[in-house]
Amino acid sequence: MSYRIKVRRQEYASYREYLSEQEYRLLKKVIVRLLRPYARPDASLLDVACWDGEATEYYGKELGIGRLHGIDFFETQIGKARSRGVDVVQCDLEAATFPFADDTFDLAVANQVFEHLKQIYRPLSELHRVLKPGGLLLFSVPNLAALHCRIQLLFGRQPSTIKLFEAHVRAFTPSAMRAFLTFNGLFSIQAYTGSGYYPFPPPLSERLCRILPDTAVFQLYVLRKEAGGRPNWQDEIMRREVQSTF
């Protein structure tokens, strides 16, 4: 069965819920579009925080990749992902070393993960380590500088990318994210775009994202692993001795 990108408005209680689900489905479509030029049938793909494997399975089918791997923390969801044919290992992304050897994967996806983490330095360093030289990371997070967040701040409202009593604990703007991802030349940016443009419906939002990616709902990067041997993100945060536990 093919993945259904479009959803019907009547399936959702509110327009906001409908739009949120539509944009998230379109985000996965954009991820496939960005990775397609680099996909090969013999490639290995790691999906970070793969959850139940639904998105991982979709990436594999659309990209023609059979070697699908995942990493997650929650046992129930890991079981579901394994039932979809994803080879999943359990790991605490913030505290543990990824259980893979250096230079293992051709491709990795970290989609809507890092906004859930306080410790973002170790997992990014680990992603760099387990990618093969020249391997590619598709990295996507919500955009704190999105148009709707700017309007919310203008009226003194909490931006929706980092609401209180919600799962997000980090928020990122594209300018800060670009500098962070390319720290010490460990990754280079091969492609960048946005996805989703609240409050506009998907057909219009897709056009706006191409014109104004820095104010889209989601920011997406294709990152190429460059030479290692330099201090990584975890090394840098430890060097700075900031007043937090990392």
Secondary structure as a PSIPRED ss2 file (coil, helix, strand):
# PSIPRED VFORMAT (PSIPRED V4.0)

   1 M C   1.000  0.000  0.000
   2 S C   1.000  0.000  0.000
   3 Y C   1.000  0.000  0.000
   4 R C   1.000  0.000  0.000
   5 I C   1.000  0.000  0.000
   6 K C   1.000  0.000  0.000
   7 V C   1.000  0.000  0.000
   8 R C   1.000  0.000  0.000
   9 R H   0.000  1.000  0.000
  10 Q H   0.000  1.000  0.000
  11 E H   0.000  1.000  0.000
  12 Y C   1.000  0.000  0.000
  13 A C   1.000  0.000  0.000
  14 S C   1.000  0.000  0.000
  15 Y H   0.000  1.000  0.000
  16 R H   0.000  1.000  0.000
  17 E H   0.000  1.000  0.000
  18 Y H   0.000  1.000  0.000
  19 L H   0.000  1.000  0.000
  20 S H   0.000  1.000  0.000
  21 E H   0.000  1.000  0.000
  22 Q H   0.000  1.000  0.000
  23 E H   0.000  1.000  0.000
  24 Y H   0.000  1.000  0.000
  25 R H   0.000  1.000  0.000
  26 L H   0.000  1.000  0.000
  27 L H   0.000  1.000  0.000
  28 K H   0.000  1.000  0.000
  29 K H   0.000  1.000  0.000
  30 V H   0.000  1.000  0.000
  31 I H   0.000  1.000  0.000
  32 V H   0.000  1.000  0.000
  33 R H   0.000  1.000  0.000
  34 L H   0.000  1.000  0.000
  35 L H   0.000  1.000  0.000
  36 R H   0.000  1.000  0.000
  37 P H   0.000  1.000  0.000
  38 Y H   0.000  1.000  0.000
  39 A C   1.000  0.000  0.000
  40 R C   1.000  0.000  0.000
  41 P C   1.000  0.000  0.000
  42 D C   1.000  0.000  0.000
  43 A C   1.000  0.000  0.000
  44 S E   0.000  0.000  1.000
  45 L E   0.000  0.000  1.000
  46 L E   0.000  0.000  1.000
  47 D E   0.000  0.000  1.000
  48 V E   0.000  0.000  1.000
  49 A C   1.000  0.000  0.000
  50 C C   1.000  0.000  0.000
  51 W C   1.000  0.000  0.000
  52 D C   1.000  0.000  0.000
  53 G C   1.000  0.000  0.000
  54 E H   0.000  1.000  0.000
  55 A H   0.000  1.000  0.000
  56 T H   0.000  1.000  0.000
  57 E H   0.000  1.000  0.000
  58 Y H   0.000  1.000  0.000
  59 Y H   0.000  1.000  0.000
  60 G H   0.000  1.000  0.000
  61 K H   0.000  1.000  0.000
  62 E H   0.000  1.000  0.000
  63 L H   0.000  1.000  0.000
  64 G C   1.000  0.000  0.000
  65 I C   1.000  0.000  0.000
  66 G C   1.000  0.000  0.000
  67 R E   0.000  0.000  1.000
  68 L E   0.000  0.000  1.000
  69 H E   0.000  0.000  1.000
  70 G E   0.000  0.000  1.000
  71 I E   0.000  0.000  1.000
  72 D E   0.000  0.000  1.000
  73 F C   1.000  0.000  0.000
  74 F C   1.000  0.000  0.000
  75 E H   0.000  1.000  0.000
  76 T H   0.000  1.000  0.000
  77 Q H   0.000  1.000  0.000
  78 I H   0.000  1.000  0.000
  79 G H   0.000  1.000  0.000
  80 K H   0.000  1.000  0.000
  81 A H   0.000  1.000  0.000
  82 R H   0.000  1.000  0.000
  83 S H   0.000  1.000  0.000
  84 R C   1.000  0.000  0.000
  85 G C   1.000  0.000  0.000
  86 V C   1.000  0.000  0.000
  87 D E   0.000  0.000  1.000
  88 V E   0.000  0.000  1.000
  89 V E   0.000  0.000  1.000
  90 Q E   0.000  0.000  1.000
  91 C C   1.000  0.000  0.000
  92 D C   1.000  0.000  0.000
  93 L C   1.000  0.000  0.000
  94 E C   1.000  0.000  0.000
  95 A C   1.000  0.000  0.000
  96 A C   1.000  0.000  0.000
  97 T C   1.000  0.000  0.000
  98 F C   1.000  0.000  0.000
  99 P C   1.000  0.000  0.000
 100 F C   1.000  0.000  0.000
 101 A C   1.000  0.000  0.000
 102 D C   1.000  0.000  0.000
 103 D C   1.000  0.000  0.000
 104 T C   1.000  0.000  0.000
 105 F E   0.000  0.000  1.000
 106 D E   0.000  0.000  1.000
 107 L E   0.000  0.000  1.000
 108 A E   0.000  0.000  1.000
 109 V E   0.000  0.000  1.000
 110 A E   0.000  0.000  1.000
 111 N E   0.000  0.000  1.000
 112 Q C   1.000  0.000  0.000
 113 V C   1.000  0.000  0.000
 114 F H   0.000  1.000  0.000
 115 E H   0.000  1.000  0.000
 116 H H   0.000  1.000  0.000
 117 L C   1.000  0.000  0.000
 118 K C   1.000  0.000  0.000
 119 Q C   1.000  0.000  0.000
 120 I C   1.000  0.000  0.000
 121 Y H   0.000  1.000  0.000
 122 R H   0.000  1.000  0.000
 123 P H   0.000  1.000  0.000
 124 L H   0.000  1.000  0.000
 125 S H   0.000  1.000  0.000
 126 E H   0.000  1.000  0.000
 127 L H   0.000  1.000  0.000
 128 H H   0.000  1.000  0.000
 129 R H   0.000  1.000  0.000
 130 V H   0.000  1.000  0.000
 131 L E   0.000  0.000  1.000
 132 K E   0.000  0.000  1.000
 133 P E   0.000  0.000  1.000
 134 G E   0.000  0.000  1.000
 135 G E   0.000  0.000  1.000
 136 L E   0.000  0.000  1.000
 137 L E   0.000  0.000  1.000
 138 L E   0.000  0.000  1.000
 139 F E   0.000  0.000  1.000
 140 S E   0.000  0.000  1.000
 141 V E   0.000  0.000  1.000
 142 P E   0.000  0.000  1.000
 143 N C   1.000  0.000  0.000
 144 L C   1.000  0.000  0.000
 145 A C   1.000  0.000  0.000
 146 A C   1.000  0.000  0.000
 147 L H   0.000  1.000  0.000
 148 H H   0.000  1.000  0.000
 149 C H   0.000  1.000  0.000
 150 R H   0.000  1.000  0.000
 151 I H   0.000  1.000  0.000
 152 Q H   0.000  1.000  0.000
 153 L H   0.000  1.000  0.000
 154 L H   0.000  1.000  0.000
 155 F C   1.000  0.000  0.000
 156 G C   1.000  0.000  0.000
 157 R C   1.000  0.000  0.000
 158 Q C   1.000  0.000  0.000
 159 P C   1.000  0.000  0.000
 160 S H   0.000  1.000  0.000
 161 T H   0.000  1.000  0.000
 162 I H   0.000  1.000  0.000
 163 K C   1.000  0.000  0.000
 164 L C   1.000  0.000  0.000
 165 F C   1.000  0.000  0.000
 166 E C   1.000  0.000  0.000
 167 A C   1.000  0.000  0.000
 168 H C   1.000  0.000  0.000
 169 V C   1.000  0.000  0.000
 170 R C   1.000  0.000  0.000
 171 A C   1.000  0.000  0.000
 172 F C   1.000  0.000  0.000
 173 T C   1.000  0.000  0.000
 174 P H   0.000  1.000  0.000
 175 S H   0.000  1.000  0.000
 176 A H   0.000  1.000  0.000
 177 M H   0.000  1.000  0.000
 178 R H   0.000  1.000  0.000
 179 A H   0.000  1.000  0.000
 180 F H   0.000  1.000  0.000
 181 L H   0.000  1.000  0.000
 182 T C   1.000  0.000  0.000
 183 F H   0.000  1.000  0.000
 184 N H   0.000  1.000  0.000
 185 G H   0.000  1.000  0.000
 186 L C   1.000  0.000  0.000
 187 F E   0.000  0.000  1.000
 188 S E   0.000  0.000  1.000
 189 I E   0.000  0.000  1.000
 190 Q E   0.000  0.000  1.000
 191 A E   0.000  0.000  1.000
 192 Y E   0.000  0.000  1.000
 193 T E   0.000  0.000  1.000
 194 G E   0.000  0.000  1.000
 195 S E   0.000  0.000  1.000
 196 G C   1.000  0.000  0.000
 197 Y C   1.000  0.000  0.000
 198 Y C   1.000  0.000  0.000
 199 P C   1.000  0.000  0.000
 200 F C   1.000  0.000  0.000
 201 P C   1.000  0.000  0.000
 202 P H   0.000  1.000  0.000
 203 P H   0.000  1.000  0.000
 204 L H   0.000  1.000  0.000
 205 S H   0.000  1.000  0.000
 206 E H   0.000  1.000  0.000
 207 R H   0.000  1.000  0.000
 208 L H   0.000  1.000  0.000
 209 C H   0.000  1.000  0.000
 210 R H   0.000  1.000  0.000
 211 I H   0.000  1.000  0.000
 212 L C   1.000  0.000  0.000
 213 P H   0.000  1.000  0.000
 214 D H   0.000  1.000  0.000
 215 T H   0.000  1.000  0.000
 216 A C   1.000  0.000  0.000
 217 V C   1.000  0.000  0.000
 218 F E   0.000  0.000  1.000
 219 Q E   0.000  0.000  1.000
 220 L E   0.000  0.000  1.000
 221 Y E   0.000  0.000  1.000
 222 V E   0.000  0.000  1.000
 223 L E   0.000  0.000  1.000
 224 R E   0.000  0.000  1.000
 225 K E   0.000  0.000  1.000
 226 E C   1.000  0.000  0.000
 227 A C   1.000  0.000  0.000
 228 G C   1.000  0.000  0.000
 229 G C   1.000  0.000  0.000
 230 R C   1.000  0.000  0.000
 231 P C   1.000  0.000  0.000
 232 N C   1.000  0.000  0.000
 233 W H   0.000  1.000  0.000
 234 Q H   0.000  1.000  0.000
 235 D H   0.000  1.000  0.000
 236 E H   0.000  1.000  0.000
 237 I H   0.000  1.000  0.000
 238 M H   0.000  1.000  0.000
 239 R H   0.000  1.000  0.000
 240 R H   0.000  1.000  0.000
 241 E C   1.000  0.000  0.000
 242 V C   1.000  0.000  0.000
 243 Q C   1.000  0.000  0.000
 244 S C   1.000  0.000  0.000
 245 T C   1.000  0.000  0.000
 246 F C   1.000  0.000  0.000
